[in-house]
């Protein structure tokens, strides 16, 4: 009985903002993990994500025996979890039905690693290139939304693949200059994108 979480309550003039389909599906898929009181990573992650609609993602790691660190990614701002959200999740995870007595639990915000995307697209000769450019930008935005997770590396090849829509002959990616390796307590955030047309390449 997993219920869709409310991110922002409804007012007299605006409807409630609910968690995304992707976030809802992720919690449904991991719901059985929440039935465990043995303290596996999946159980902590399920309860952390279910604690608040403002939790975009959660990752549990165990750097030492009986020590658990839960990193949170907020749905607000740049993804940094504030103290109120951390305390809300901590209260849920410290419940005796969730946390084994032996586990030492730390809840903290994921470290946000910002980067920019700067790319030039070259097209095959043909019709107007602007619709192709817009399609590439839209596909990149969809990829970025999917990447909004803790521990997801940023691969240059994945960015170029997202931009390589029909009509694009090649992608010249200036930034990021190299792949970004993201740890299990970090989350990458694209702070700006600059996607421009470079003309035809034949």
Secondary structure, 3 states (H helix, E strand, C coil): CCCCCEEECCCCCCCCEECCHHHHHHHHHCHHHHHCCCCCHHHHHHHHHHHCCCEEEEEEEEEECCEEEEEEEECCCCCCCCHHHHHHHHHHHCCCCCCCCCCEEEEEECEEEEEEEEEEEEECCCCCCHHHHHHHHHHHHHHHHHCCCECCCECHHHHHHHHCCCCEEEEEEEECCCCECCCCCEEEEEEEEEEEEEEECC
